[in-house]
């Protein structure tokens, strides 16, 4: 999957996280799923750390507005591009 496909998927997954603002019980399903998707999109140590952050962010109330997948994409491809070739 190329980096722009990851960005598009990340934006979609961030959008799904906003569902819990309207329907709070969705967090019980979405928090573990978002962590799972994060580990599948981003491999290695960074992906695991991002998965823990995504789980906590989705599980706690009022933090759902943080676009975790988009922030991870920015970190991977803009802020830390030296490893982005191996993470693509």
C-alpha positions in Angstrom: 0.0 0.0 0.0 1.5 3.3 -1.0 1.6 6.3 1.4 -1.3 8.2 -0.2 -3.5 5.1 0.1 -2.5 5.0 3.8 -3.4 8.6 4.1 -6.9 8.1 2.5 -7.5 5.1 4.7 -6.3 6.9 7.8 -8.7 9.8 7.1 -11.5 7.3 6.8 -10.6 5.6 10.0 -10.3 8.9 11.8 -13.8 9.7 10.5 -15.1 6.5 11.9 -13.7 7.6 15.3 -16.0 10.6 15.3 -19.1 8.3 15.3 -18.7 7.9 19.0 -19.3 11.6 19.5 -22.9 10.9 18.4 -23.1 7.3 19.6 -20.8 6.9 22.7 -21.2 3.1 23.0 -19.4 2.8 19.7 -16.1 3.3 21.6 -16.4 -0.2 23.0 -16.1 -1.6 19.6 -13.9 1.0 17.9 -11.1 1.4 20.5 -9.7 -2.2 20.0 -10.4 -2.1 16.3 -8.5 1.2 15.9 -5.5 -0.3 17.7 -5.7 -3.4 15.4 -5.8 -1.3 12.3 -3.0 0.9 13.4 -0.7 -2.2 13.9 -1.7 -3.4 10.4 -1.0 0.0 8.7 2.3 0.8 10.5 4.7 -2.0 11.4 7.3 -2.2 14.0 7.8 -0.4 17.3 6.2 2.8 16.1 3.1 1.0 15.0 2.7 -0.7 18.3 3.2 2.5 20.2 0.7 4.2 17.9 -1.8 1.4 18.5 -1.6 1.9 22.3 -2.1 5.6 21.8 -5.1 5.0 19.4 -6.7 2.6 21.9 -6.4 5.0 24.8 -7.5 8.0 22.7 -10.6 6.1 21.5 -11.4 4.6 24.9 -11.3 7.8 26.9 -14.2 10.2 26.6 -13.7 13.6 24.9 -10.4 12.6 23.1 -12.2 11.3 20.0 -11.5 14.5 18.1 -7.7 13.7 17.9 -7.0 12.3 14.4 -4.6 9.6 15.5 -4.2 7.9 12.1 -3.5 11.2 10.3 -1.0 12.2 13.0 0.8 8.9 12.6 0.9 9.3 8.8 2.4 12.8 9.3 5.0 11.4 11.7 5.9 8.5 9.4 6.1 10.3 6.0 6.7 14.0 6.9 8.5 14.3 10.3 10.5 11.0 10.1 10.9 10.4 6.3 14.2 8.6 6.6 12.5 5.3 7.4 9.4 5.8 5.2 10.8 3.8 2.4 10.8 0.6 4.5 7.4 1.5 6.1 5.5 1.9 2.8 
